[in-house]
Each structure stands twice: as C-alpha cells, then as structure tokens.
Amino acid sequence: MLVKTFGSAVYGVEAITITVEVNVDPKGQHYYIVGLPDNAVKESLQRVESAIKSNNFFMPRTKLVVNLAPADIKKSGTAFDLPIAIGTLAATEQIENPEKIERYVIMGELSLDGSVRSIKGALPIAIQARKEGFNGLLLPKANAREAAMVNNLKVYAVEHIHDVVKFFEDENYLPQVIVNTREEFAHAQNNFDIDFADVKGQENIKRALEIAAAGGHNAILIGPPGAGKTMLAKRLPTILPPLSLAEALETTKIHSVAGKLPENATLVNRRPFRSPHHTISDVALVGGGGNPQPGEISLAHNGVLFLDELPEFKRTVLEVMRQPMEERMVTISRAKVALDFPASFMLVASMNPCPCGFFNHPQKECTCPPGAVQKYLNKISGPLLDRIDLHVEVTPVAFSELSSKQEFEKSASIRQRVMAAREIQAQRYKNNAGIYANAQMSSSQLKEICIINNAGQNLLKTAMNRLKLSARAYDRILKVSRTIADLAGKEEIQPEHLAEAIQYRSLDREGWGA
C-alpha cells in the first residue's frame, strides 16, 4: 500500500515541503530510503523500527520503500523520523483514515522508545506550511510555541508517537497550541539585566555609543585593559530601538535554523548580541559547512556583533566580513546550491592600543619595543577600518568616579533619544529600499543629504590638514555629523556637529601609534 505524508526541509532560512512516500510491497524483504538522504536520514529506519516495535505496533517484514520527493534535493537531519514512521503505520493499515494524514505537515526526531525530540527550523517550516494551505502542523512539544507564532495555522505539540496515532483517530485528542505573539513580544522589549547606569564615568564613551546606535554606525573602542570597553559594548543593545515584529520574525528564523532557540521559546524579542572568541574560524563567522548553516554575523542580524581584542582575530577571519558589512547579506555558494543568509549587524570592536596595553596611558608606561605599536595596529587592514565610522579612545576611570555615589543616566533615557533620531532617518529614507540609517548612505546620497555651510567646510578643511586625516575619513565624518545633527533635532549640519564627528577618527590621524 502506498501512503503519502508531508515533512519539510530547511535551506538557508526558508523551508521546502517534502513529500514522504511510503510503499509496502509484499514481494521483497529489504528496506530502502531514496531521494538523496544523508547518513542521518538513512539511519532513521533503525530508529523508526525500534520506536514502532517498542510501542506494540508491527514493522513490516516485506519490502519497504521510502521516497523523499523532490528527489533531486539533498535531505539532511533527523526530523524526518516521525513522518516516515507515521507513513509506515498508515501503509500497513495500523492507522485508520490515512487520508487525514495528507492534510498535515509532520516533523520530529524519534527516540528508540517512541518519544519525540526537538528539531531545528520550526518557524520557517510553519510559515511554509501555512503558505501551502495545510490544515496544521504536528511537531515536538519543545518547538510548538515557536511554530504557533504563525497565524492561520493549527499547531499541535506531540511528545510521543502514540500522540500522533491517536490524533489521526480523533483530531480533538490534542489541544491546539495558541500563543499571543504581540503580548509576549511587547512584554520583554524593555526588560534588561544590565544598564548604562551601571558604568561609572566614561560619559564621552557613552556619548559615542549613543551616536553609533542612533545612526547604525560601526565603532571601535581603543584603550588599556580594565578601562570598561567590554562593559560598555555589552550595554549597547539596551539603547538600540526595540525590534519591530517583522525584524523579530526574521531574526527568530535565523536562530531557529541554527538551533539556537531555547525550548518552548517564541520570538527573539531583544536585539541579538553576539561575542565570538578570537579563535573563531572564517566559516563559523560568516556561515557555511557541508550543510550550510548561518554564522555569527547572521546570528547578529538586526543586532550587535562584538569582536573583543580585534587584533587577536586571524586576518583571514576579519577580511571575510568586508563584503557582508557592505551588502548586509552573505551568500554561501556550493556546487549544487547557493544560500543567502541576512547579515545586517552593527560591528563593535575593542582593542588594546599596543601589545602590553598601556600605550598613551596617563599613569603607566608602555613597555613595547620601538615599532611594536604600529605593527600591532597593522594587524587590522585599512579596508576593514574604512568600514568603521567611530574610533573612540577609552581612558581609565578615575578613583573619584568609581567611588562616586552619583546616579548616572539610565539606558531608557538614552534609548528615547536614539529612537527619536531613528524616526527622523526613517522619514528621510522612506523611499530608499534597504536603507534605514545614516550609516548606509551611498556616495550620491551623501552629497544630497550631508550639506555643510562655509564655516563647516573651513573647519573640515583645517581638520584634514592639521590632524593629517586620511581621505577615507571624509565621508565617515559627514555621516557621523549627520547623525549628531539628528540627535540634536537639527535639519542642517552645524560646525559643532562636525567638530564632534572629527574627534571620533583617532586611527585616521597620521602618526597615531607611531
């Protein structure tokens, strides 16, 4: 008897519906699984057989053929166990009304005792099931709340193969999983365990990060050990605008595909903050592998990628970020498939000014030999620095500030100013698809938007000559000054906005670190 069940395969951040055809033929004795399965899928027949037998069903001793269609697409993972098992039971007439099965997408990994384990990619699978008009989706309990965020699709949580069998006998056996997406999403938007108020002093660095957040600018913090670079960077998400529902869905899809969502999770409701170790490989950073998976830059989509001790990262790892930083997308190409992963992130990096960490320190002496400082800085290429708008020098915090009882400004107050500036930019770029912040301006837009008066022109000319700023600093200064003007609520860029932007180009000054 031939029976069809339906599963789903995830490619990139999208899903494709897979038809699982199970045929039991009385002539023959072997089990076959075809349709480009990988080893994990091939091994499913052993898990399916054990789960069926241990639950007092019978496994056919005749020829069993499982076809995963379309057969020209590679299938991977263990999530096809459950649809194969249900198809086998229906093909051997152990499930009544097998025609009901074709109305649902079924996914789940089976244990040998028949219990159902979690899968990856539940959200894109649910979105695709709704798009193709299925009645509902049966999947592991651990993933049910994630899938239930999709409207107009019935989602049922299963814990055991018996749950699925009984459901197809009586569709009222399992309760539908219902999640109030907007209520849960709104609840966690403003709840943070950390706050900018925790940081004593460093008002100039907080100001720089406020500008970075307001304009979507990349930033690098340069300073001695213990000055608070990491502490400040970790608090950057608390002042970024809240995720929109569309951004949250897109971010959740990426984390779902990568298997990074906790059990019973729904939406990713806060902007991601990813901080990979400096020993990371280039594939782990940008994504890839035999079965391509999103890397750290995609997991940081709509959030912050923090690279601590930037010069310690391998140069090849840093260089592969250059194109994704510009295009806000990374394409993983293989012989038979090319997958796109979103990668729109803010890069925040930190570094010591020299190998010993105390170059330009007000109290401690640098012990590095001549030329070591410049050699250390040269580990970071010019093209990568060209994509970083703000270079901020971090100085040690004085004892008087550390011991102060003064209450410092909270993240919520800073966030309000950032959101107001982002709203100005949203109106400015409403007719430019894919642009939402000043950092994304093209060269042609720069000429139209960043217009400065004669006083500003003279100031910028003087700064370029006296500080010996590089040519690449010019555009960055204009973009940052536009953001500073937005924060101040000004329509035109004033000389004071340019002056503040100029001071954030430390690494462009000729002779810095020499």
N, C-alpha and C positions, 0 to 999 in steps of 0.2 A: 504494500500500500504506500502511496506517495502522499506526503503531507508537507505543507509549507509553513514555516514560522518566520518571523522577521526580527532581525537584530540591527545593529548599527556599528559602523567603523568610523573612527575619528582620524581625519587627515588634516594636519595643521590645527586650526581652531574651528573647523567645520566638520560636520558628520555626513556620512553617506549611508543610506539604508541598504542593508544586506539581506537578501532572501536566503534563508536556510532551508534547503530542500532535503528532506529525509525520505529515503526509499528503502523499504524492507522487501527483499526478494527471497522467496522460498528456495530458489536454486542458487546454491553457493554457501560459503561458510565464513568469509572474511569481512572485516570492517574496513571501509575506505572513507577518507575525507579528502575532498578535492576542492579546487578554487583558490590556488596559491596560498595555502595556510603556512604560517611559520611553525616552529617547533612547539611553541606554547599552545597553538590551536590543534596541532596533530595530537598532542598529549591529552587533549580534552576527552577523547574517547575512553581513556582509562579512568579519568575522574567521573565521567558520566556513568560508566558501567558500575563502578563501585557505589555511587550515590543511588542508582536505581535499585541495585540488589539489596543494599542495606536498609531500604525502606519498603521491602516486601513487594516490589514490582518485579517483573521479569525482563531480562535483557535477551533479545532475540539471538538464537544460535545459527541464524541463516545469514545470508549476505546483507550487509547494511552499507548503504552509500549515502554520504552527506556531502552535498554540494553547496558551496558558499558563492552566491552569484551577486554581482557580476564577477565572473571567474578570472578576469584579467587584472584585477586589483588585489594587491597583496593584503592578506588579513593577518593581524597580529594580536597578541594578548590572550587573556583567559576569559574575557567577558562573553564569549560565545558558548560557554558550557551550558548555561541554562536553556537557551533556545534549542540547542542540539538535543538536550535531554527531553524537553517537552515534545519536540518533534518526533523523537524515538518512541515515546509513550503513546503519542497520538497515532503514529504509523502502525503500532502493534495493537491498536484499539483498546488501550488501557485508559484513555481519556474520552469521555462522552462529548458529543457535539464538537468535533475537531474544527468545524467551520468557524467557531468563535475565535480560534487562535489567530486567524489571519487579520483580525481587527486590531491587534495589539503588537507593540514592539516589546520584546522580552530581552533583558540583558542581566548577566550576573555570573560570577565565578562560583563553581560548586566545590564544597569540601567533600571528602570521601563519605561523610555521613549524611550528605544531602543539604546541609546548611549553606546559605548563600552569602558570599563575601562581596566586599565593595569593589567598584570598578572606577575607571578614570573617564572623564569626559561626559558626565551625566547631563550637564546643561546643554552643550551643543547637540547631544542625542535627542533631548526633549524638544529643542527648537526644530530639529529636522522632522521629528515625528508629527508635530503639530502642522508643519508646512505640508506634509504629505497626506494629512487628513486621517490619521489613525485615531481610533477611539480613545486609546490610552497607552500608558507605558508602565510595565512591571519591571521593577529593578530593586536592588538591595536596599534594606531599610537605611543603611548609612548614607545613601545617596539620594533618598526620596525627597528630602526638604529642598535640596539643591535643584532637582528637576521640577519640583512643584512651583517654582517661581514663574514658570511659563504658563501664561493664561490660556484658557480654552483647550486644555489637555488634562485628561484624568490621569493622575499618577497614583500608583499603588505600591506600597512597601511590602516586600516579601523577605522572610527570614529563613525559609526552608522550602525545599521543592514541593512538600505537601501543600504549602500555601497556594502555590500556583495551580496544582492539580485541582484543589477544592474550589479555587476561584473560577476555573473554567466549567466546573459543575454548577456553581452558583455565583453569579457575578456580584452578589451582595455580601459575599463572605468576607472580603477585605474592605476596610473603610478607605475612602479616598483621602489622600494627604493634601491638606489645604494650608497654604502659607499666605499671610497678609504681607506681601512684599514691601509695599510702601511704608507700612507701620514699622516693620523690623529694620528697614533701611534707614528711616529717619531717626530711630531710637539711638543708634550707635554713631551717628555722624559727629557728634561733638564730645564724645567720651574718650579722653586720652589719659594715660597714666603718667605722662610727662608733660612739662610745660616750660616755656621760655622763662617764666618767673623763677625757675629753679637755678638758672645760671646767674651767678653773682658777677656784676660788672659786664665788661665786653659789650657795651652799648653800640660801639661802632660796628662790631661784627653782626650783632642782631639787626642793625640797620641794613647792612649789606645783604643779609639773607632775606630781609623783608623785600628789598628791591628784586632779588633773584626770584622770589616767589611771585611777586606782582607781575613780572614780565616773562616768566618761564625761562629765565637765563641760567646757563650753566655757571658754576662757581668753583673756585679752588681756594682752599684755606691753607696758608703757609705760616708755620710758627713752630716754636720749640715744643718738646714733649710736655704734656701736662697743662697746656695753655687753654684747653677746653674745645679743641677743634671737633673731636668726635661727639662730645656732649651737645654742642651747638647743632651739628649736622643732623643728629638723631631727632632733634626737635623741629626740624624744618617741616615735616608733614603736618604738624599741629597748626601751622599758619597758612597752609595751602587751602584754596577754596574747596568746599566739600565736593565729593564726586557727584556728578549727575547720575540719574538712573541708567541712562544709555552707557556712560563710561563704566559704571559699576558692572553692568551685564558683560561688557566687552572684557573687562579685567577678570571677572569671575570665570569666563570661558577659558582664558589662558591658564589660570590656576587650576581649573578643573581638568583640563587636558594634561597638565603636568603632574596631576595627583597631589597638589599642594593644599587642597582644601581639607580642613578637619572634618571628622564625621559629624553628620547632622547639620552641616553648615548651610547657609543660604547664600546671600550676596556678599561679595567683598565690599564692605561698607566704608573702608578707610583707604586713603591713597597708599599704595604699597611703598615699603622702604626696604630695599634690598642692599645688603652689605657683604658681598662675596670676599673670601680671603684672597690674599695676593698670590697664592699658589694656584689659582683657578686656571683652567685651560681655555684656549680660544673657543673650542666647541661648547664648553659649559657656559661661557659668557654670552655668545651670540645664538646658540642653539645648533642642533644638528644631531648626528649619530646615525646608526644604521636605520632605526625607526625614528625619523626626525622629531625631536621634542623642543619646546621653547627653552631658550637660555635665560640667563639672569636679566638681560636687557629687556626681554619680553615680559618676564615676571614683574619688572619695574614699570611696565606700561601704565601711563596715567599717574605715575608716582615718582619716586626718587631712587636713583642708583648711586650709592655712596661707595667710593673707592678710597679706602683708608690706606695711607702710606703709598701714594700713587707711584713713586719711582721704583718701588719694590715689585710691581707687576711686570711680567715679561713684556718686552716691547711688542712682540707679535700679538699678544692679547690686546694691548691698548690700540694697536693700529687697526684691528678688525672692527673697532667701534666707529671709525670715522664715517663710513658710508651710512650705517643706520642712524647716526646722530643727525645727518642731513636729511635723509629721506623718511625718517621715523617709521621705518619698516625694514625687516630683514628677510631676504629670500634665501631659503635653503634649497639648493638645486642638487638633484640626484639624477642618475641615468634615466629613470622612468617617471620621476615625479619632481615637481618644483612647488614648494610650500611657502606661503607668506605668513610671517608672524608680525603682529604690530609691535612697535618699539618706540613709542613716544614717551620719553622719560626726561627728567631733569638730572643732569650729571652734577654731582657734588663730590669733589675730591679733596683730600687733605694730604699734606706732606710736611716733612721737616725741611728747613732751609739748607741743610747740609748733612753729611753722614753722622756727625756727632750730635746734631740737632740744635746747636747753640750759636749759629751764625747770626749776627745782629742782635744777640740777646743783651738786654740792658745791664745785666749783672754778671753773667757767666761768660767765660772766654771760650771762643771756638778753638778746638784743638786739631782741626783738619789741616792737612798739609796744603801748600800752595796748589791751586788748580783743582782741588778736590770738590770745591763748591760748584764750580761750573760744570765739572764732569758729572756730578750728581744731578744737576738740573737738566743736563743734556740727555738723560735717560728718557725724558718726555719730549716727543718730537714737536717741531713747530706746527705742523698741520693739526695736531691734536689740541695744542694750546690755542690755536686760531679759532677753535670751536668753543672755547671757554671765555665767557664775557667778563666775568668778575674775578680778578686776582686780589685776594684780601689777605693782608698781613695780620696775623693774630699775635698779640703780645701777652706776656704773663699777667695774671691778675694780681694786683697789689694786696697785701695783707689787710689793709683798711677796708677794701671792698669785700674780701672773703669773710671778714668778721662783722660786717655791717648787718644791722637788723632791718635795714630798709627793704621794703617790698618793691620788687621790680615788676615791670609791665607784664601782664599775662598774655598768653598766646591768643586768647579770644579777642583781645583788643587789636592786636596786630593783624589778626585774620580779617577783621572787619575792613581795615584799610586796604588789605590785599584784594579782597572781594570787590570793593568799590573800584579799584584800578582795573581789575579784570573785566568788570562790566563796561567800562569805557572802551577797552580794547575789543570786547565782543561786538559793540556797536560799530567800531572802526572797521573791523574785518568781516562784517556780516555778509558781504558779497564776495569774499575770497574763501573758497572752499579749502579746508585743511589748515587754515591759519586762524589761530585763536589768541596769540600772544605776540608781543613785540619782538621776542627773540627769533620768531620765524619769518620776519620780514625779508623780502628779496631785495636785491640792489636797486631795482627800479622803484619799488615801494619806498625805499629809504629816501630817495630824492623827493618824493611827493609828501611824505609824512614827517620826516625829520628836518624841517626847515628851521634854520637859525638866523638870527639877525646879525648885523655887522659887529656888534660888541661880542657876540658869541663866536663869530668867525675869527676875530682877532685873538680871543682867549685861546681858542683851539690851536691856532697857528703858533702862538707863543709857547703853548704846552708841548706841541710836537717838536719845536726847535730846542727848547731849553731842557726838557726831560729826555730828548732824543728817543721819542716813542716810535715804534715801528709803524709801517704803513698799514698793517693789518689792524692796528688799534683804532684806526679812524672810524670804521663802520661800527665797531663794537661800542665805542664811546657814544656815538649818536643813538644807537638802540637803547643803551642803558639810560642815557639822559632823557629819552622819550618816556621811559618807564618812570623815572623820577618825577617828571612833569605830571604824569598821570596820577601818581600818588599824591601830588600836591594839588591836583584838580585844575591844572593849568592847560590851556589849549595850545600855547606856544612854549617852545623850549627856551628857558631863560639862561643867562650866563652862569647863575649859581647851580643850575641843574648840570650843566656841562662840567663845571668845576668839580662837583661831587663825583661825576662819572669818571673823570680823568684820574682821580686818586685810586680807582679800582683797577689800574693797569700796571701793577707792580712789576710783573715779569716781562713787560714790554720795554721797560726802561733800559737803555743801553748801559751795559756795565753792571747790571744788577747781579749780585752774586759773584762778581769777578774778584 
